[in-house]
Amino acid sequence: EIKTSQGSAPDKTVVDVNVQEKSTGEINLGAGYSSTSGVLADVGVKESNFLGRGQELRARATLAARMNQMEFGFTEPYFLGREVAAGFDVFRTQQDLQSESSYDSDIRGFNLRASYSLQEKWQHSVRYTMRSTNISDIQPGASRFITGQAGANVTSSIGQALTYDGRDSKTAPTKGYYLNI
């Protein structure tokens, strides 16, 4: 609700804005069945305005008969007081792949990411990912490709993306297009 009144001079106006905040949190619950992971449950929480600062905090867990996955992420929309969104993600995925591929997998890692606007519709983002994959409990008779991957392997990668968002609305688009390279 916006109200205006005469200011201290004829060329000045006092503007009063009354804002009523809405809930910015989300809870997601899901259940299902996967042919590779079995019966699964998925739980996620997200707060888009953490401590009233516009920061995003999210956590998610998927628990299944043969797979467990956990993720945690944080995003600061104005990193160091600039129009740069920066954040990190921490993740872990454990999989029992004995029936398909004769081994177990445990992946742990993190992402560091940042994005900024180049122009009104153009955005550039960069990311750094470090991931450790541990292949264990390899069954006798497994493929030589699997036995060659035994133990822990660390991957360190850098990536970037250039995005053009030409949609008429980000929340309920009816026309336009979104390109990500």
Salt bridges, closest charged atoms under 4 A:
GLU1 OE2 - LYS3 NZ 3.55
ASP42 OD1 - ARG60 NE 3.09
GLU56 OE1 - LYS46 NZ 3.65
GLU56 OE2 - ARG58 NE 3.66
GLU71 OE2 - ARG60 NH1 3.21
ASP89 OD1 - ARG58 NH2 2.51
ASP89 OD2 - ARG113 NE 2.74
GLU100 OE2 - ARG66 NH2 3.61
ASP106 OD2 - ARG92 NH2 2.86
ASP106 OD2 - ARG108 NH2 3.37
ASP165 OD1 - ARG167 NE 2.80
